[in-house]
């Protein structure tokens, strides 16, 4: 599909408008899940200083009845050389567009309706668009919410199409990196009990088709679970959860069969400090069990991210190290391949949609983040990866097999240095550039073709 130049010009004009906005320092945060935003403070007309404030609180008559309108535009140019380590032996350059628009209808304190449209366009990609790239127009979310969630106690019920995003996004996310985000059709019960926020849900993932309003729930996949989180002390917080997945047809290195998988996990995390030199962390462990055809499932993972930030030092650096491991399959007895379920799209940052994913892997991932003047940040990192089990292959981030184990006994998959430069122009607009090279290791060279992947992506985005 060719890009619409009118839409692109509108998006660029929005960026120019954003540069002209005054920044009054108010708490106007655009969330990853736009449904989590609360603009009720704009009932005070004196606080409406941003161009878009007139659309954030539109009174509907009765008290506490109002409408919020918001959206985003994102343009991206992506260039990939030797995709899948040379199985596509050409350089693929293409253009991606994302447009999203939502309306949030607050009908008093107990009733709410949220509708979010999405459109993903792809142009010039050899081989055609991937499912994560192309969606002419459809609902990303369309649900009704009933209940009361104010204060320390409350419960709400959400019914319809919705986004699920929990914790760090390692297992359940909206797949933010790719153009087309993930959504689910089902029900969710959200409650507060003391210091706990507890969600229970039962849903089916939404199957993205390229046309207009033709998405349907995947009736071959069922997904359910309970996710609970609460703050502890010293800025530490705890997540604990159970997630269930039933897929009528699942494929791994050993073959294909029906998969019934249960995941039990916990996450301990401490967010990055903004006003003092201090450490932060994110540690998560998961145990999986169930059935794969006539065999059982015994899989696990542990992920860690430990960092330290120096806000008073020049460039305010944060130094961090990620170290992760996920089980692979021995090819005998119970299936040992860990399943990341619905992971975050940019799991390893640069090269997210072309490199290996978090299955049957061990990685070491140091990173340096710095903050330059005028909202410019620079992140440089290095990811090195190995196979956890030599009898299992290498998988993509979504979980499908990229390179089978074959007869290779090599463990080293490869390493990827990368850099990301981002200019947060203001609260609305940003520009970003990513570059990385994945150098194929011994395993990829043995199973072939084992060429190095080159990846460049340029982004421009605007939210309101």
N, C-alpha and C positions, 0 to 999 in steps of 0.2 A: 504494500500500500504506500502511495506517495504522501508526503507530508503536506498539510494544508498551510500555505504561507500566511493566510489571514490569521489563523490561530497562533502561529509563531510570532507574528507581529504584535498581536494582542498580548502574548506572554511577555515579550520584550518591553512593551509599553508599561506593563505592570511593574517590571523591575525599575524602570525609570521613575514611575510614580513613587515607588518605595523609597528611592533615594531622596525624594523631596519631603518625605514625612518627617515630622518632628518626633523625637524620642523622648517622651515625658517620664520614662522610668517606671511606669505603672506595671503591675503584674499581668502581663498579657503573654501567656505561654501557649504556643501551639504544640499540642500533645501528639505523640505517635498515633494514638487512638483519639480521633477528634471528638468522639462521644464523651471523653473524659473532661472536656473543657467546660468551665462554668463562667458565663459572662453576665451573670445576674447583677454584678456590681455596677453595670452600666445603666441600671435604672436611674442612677444619679446622673442627670444630663451634663453636669459640670465636669465629669470624668471622660466625656467623649471628645478626645483630642486627636485620635487617629482617623485617617480617611475612612477606614472600614468599620469604625465603631457604630455607625448608623445602621449597619447590617447585623451587628452582633446582639443588639437588644431591640427587637421590634415588638412593642406592646400589642397584645391581641384583645384587650378589653378588660376581662375580669382580673382581679389581683393574682399575681404570680403566673399569669399566662403571657408567654412571649415566644418569639421565634428568633433563632440564630441561623445565619447563613454564612458558610465558609467554604474554602476550597484550596486547591493548589494546582500549579502547573510546573512540570519538570521536563526539560529537554536534555538529551544526552547523546553524545557521539561516542561510539565504541569501536575500537579497532583491535582485532585479535589475530595474531599470527601463529600458525601451527596449532590450531584448536585441537583439543584432545591429544596433545603431544604429537601432532603430525598426521593423524588419521584424516584430517581435512588439511591437505597440503597447500593451502592458499591463505592469503591474508584477507580476512573478512572485515570490511569497514561498513558500518551501518548507523542509522539514526533512529533514536527511540524517543517517544513522547508519552508523557502521562498527564492526564487531566482528571481531577476529582472535584466534585461539588457536593456539599451536604447541607441538609436542613435539619435543625433540631427544634422540635415542637414541644415546649414545656407547658403542659396544660394543667396548671396547679402544681401542688406538691407531690401528688401521687400518680400522675399519668404523664407519659412522655412517648413521643414517636420520633424515631431517628431514621433518616433516609440519606444514603450516600451513593452517588453515582461514580462510576469509574470508566475511563477510556484509555486504552493503551494502543499506540500506533507504532508500526515498524516500517522502515523504508531501506531498501537497497541491500538487505542481508542475503548473501548467497546461501542457497538451501532453504530459503523461506523463513518465516517467523517461528520462533519457539513459543510454546504455550505461555511462558512467562513474559512474552513480549507483546502479544497482540490480543486486543479485546476492543471491538468497535465501541460498544456501549452496553453497560449492564449495571446492576445493583451490587455494590460492594457490601452495603449494609442496608437493611430495611426491617426494623424490629419495633415492637411495642413494648414499653416498660411500664409495669404497674407495681406500686409499693412505695415505701418510704425508707430512705437510707441516711437520714440526717442523724447526727450525734453518734454515740458509741454503740447504739443498738438500732437495728433496722434490717429490712429484707426487701428485695425487689426481684421481680420475675421478668425476664426478657424472652420474647418469643419472636422468631423470625431469622432472617439472615444477619449474621453478625461477625465481628472480628474477634479472635481469641489471641491474646498475647500475654504470656505469663513469665515472670522472672526475667532472666537474661535473654530469653528467646531461644535457648539451646534446643528445647523440645517442642514448644508451642509458640508460634509467632505469626505475624501478618506477612512475613516474607517481604520486608521493606526494600531491600536492595533491588530486585528485579522490577520491571515496569508494572506488571500486573500483580497486585497483592492477593494474598490468600484470604478466603472467607469461608464461613461454615453456616449450614442451615440447621437450626435446632432450638433448644431451650436452654436457658441458664438461670440459675438461682443464685443471687449475690446477697450475702448476709454479713452483719457485723455482730460479733459476740465478744464483749469486753474489748481486749486489745487485738483480737483476731479479725481479719478479713477473710471470709470463706466463700469460695465459688464452687458450685456444682453444675455440671453441664452434660448434655447428651446431644450429639450433633453428627452430621455427615459433612465432609469437606465438599466445597463447591467446585465443580468441574468447569474450568474456563474453556469456553469455545470462542472462536474468533468473531462471531457475528453480533447482532443486536439482540439483547435480552434473551439469549438462548442458553444461558448457564442453567445447569440442573445439579441437584445434589448427587454425589457419587453413591449409588445404592449398593455398590460392592464394598464400601468401606464404612464402618461405624466407629465413632470416636466418643469417648466419655471419660469423666474424671472428676476429681475433687482437688482443689488447690487452695491452700491456706497460708497466710502470711501474717506476721506480727513483728513489731519492733521489740528489741531486747534492751541492752544497755550500751553505753559508749558508742552510739550510732550504729550498732550491730542490729541486723534484722534476720529473721529466720523464715524460710519457706519450707513447707512440707506438702507432699502431694502424692496422689495415685492417679495414673492415666491408663485407660484401656483402649486397645485398638484391635479391630477385627477386619482383616482384608481377605476377600475371597480368593485373590490371586496375588501372591507376593513372590518376588524373584531375588535370589542372592547367588553367590558364586556356586553354591552346591546344587541349585536348581530352583524350581518354582512349586509352590503349594499354597494352601490356605494358611493364613497366619493369625493366631489369636495371641496377643502379647499384652502382658501387664507390666507396668513400670511403677516402681515405688522409689521416691527420691526425696532428697533434702538439700537445701541451699542455705549457706551462711554468707552474708554479704555486709560490707561496710562501704558506703559511697565515698567518693572522693571529697575531701575537704576543700572549701573555696577560700577560706580566710586565714589558714595557718598551715605550716609544714606538717604533714601527717601522712600516715599510711592508709591505704584502702585495700579491700580484698573482695573476691567473689569465688567461693568454693562450692562445688556441687557434685554430689554423688548419686548414681542411679543404679538400681538392680532391676533386671528384667527377667520374666519367666513366662511360660505359656506353652503353646503348641504350634509346631510348624509341620503341617501334614500329619504323619504318624509319629514324628519325633517331637521331643520337647524343645524348649528354648531356655538357655542359660546364658545371659549376656549382662554386661555392666559397663559403666564409664565413670571416670572421675575427671573433673575439669577445674582448673584453678587460674586465677588472675590476681597477682599481688603487685601493688604499685605504691610509689611514694611521690608526692608532689611538693614542689618548692615554690609557693606562690610569691614569695618576696624576692626570689632570685631573678636575674635577667632572663627574659623569655619564659618565666614561670614553668620550668620543665616538669614533666611527670615521667618517671622511669618505671617500667613495669615488665613483668615476665609472666607469660602464660605457659602452663605445662599441662597437657591433657593426654588422656589415654582412653581408648574405647576398644572393647574386646572384638576379636575376629573369630572365625569359625575354623575348627580343626578338620572339618569334613567328615567327622564320625560322631555318632551319638547325637546329643542335643545340639541344636543350632546355636552357635556362639557369636554370631554377628550382631553387634549392637545396632538398634534402629533409632535414629534421632527423631522419628515421627514427623513433625512439621517444623523444621528448624529455621532459624533466622536466615534470610537470603544471603547476606554478606557475612557468613560465619567466620571467615578468615580475612575479611577486609578486601584488599585489592585481589583481583583474580577470583572473586567469589563464585562466579557462574561458570568458570572454565577449569578450575583446579579440583583437587581431591576434596572429599567431604569427611565428616567426623565419624566414619565407620572403619573399624579395623585399622586404627592408626595410633601412633604416638607422636606428639609434636612438642617442640620447644619454640617459643614465640616471644623474643624480647622486642620491646617497643620504646621509642622516645617520642614524646609529644611536647611541642613547644608552642608558645603563644606570642605572636608578633603584634605590633601596633595595628590599629584600625580594623580589628576583628579578623585578622589573618592567623590561621593556625597551620602548623606543619607536623605531620606524623610520619616517622620513618620506622620500619620494622623489618624483621627477618623471620620467616617461618621455615622450620626444618621438619620433615615428616618421615616416619618409618612405618612399616606394617607391624601391627601387634602380633598377628599370627601369619606365619609363612604359607599356610595352606589356603588363605583367603586373599581376595583381590583388593583392588582400589575402587572406591565408589565416589560418585558425585555428591554434592551437598544434599540434594533431594533424596538420595538413597539408591539410585540405580547404579548398576555395575559399569565402570569405565574400562577397567583392565582386569581380566581374569588372572588367577594365580598362575595358571599354566604349570610349567615345570621349574619355574624360577625359585631359587632358595635365597635370593637377595632380599634384604630387609629395607634398605634405604630407598625411599620413593623420590626424594628430591628436596630442593630448598628454593624459597622465593624471597628475594629482597623487594621491598616496595616503598613507595612514598605517596603521601596524600597531602595536597595543599588545598585549604578551604578558606574562602573569604566570606564571612558572614556580614554582608553589607549592612543590614539592619535586621529587625525582628522578622521581616517578611522575605527578604531576598538573599540568595547566596550563589556563589560560583565555586566550583570544585574541580580539581584535576587529580587523577589517579594514574600511577604507572607502576608496573611490576613485570618481572621476568621469572618464570618458573623453570629452574634448571633441572632437567630430568636426571634422576638418580639411577643407580645400577638396575633396580627392578624394572623401571620403565624402559630402559634401553634393552633389557633382555627380552621382554615380552613384545617390544616394538610398537611403533617406530621410534619412540623415545626422543623426539626433538624437543627443543626448549620452547615454551609458550611465551609470547610477548603480548602484553596487554596494556592498552591506553584507553582511558575514558575521561571525557570532559562533560561536566554537568552545569546546568543553570536551573535554579529553582525559585519558586515564589509561593508563599502561603498567605492566606488571609482568613 
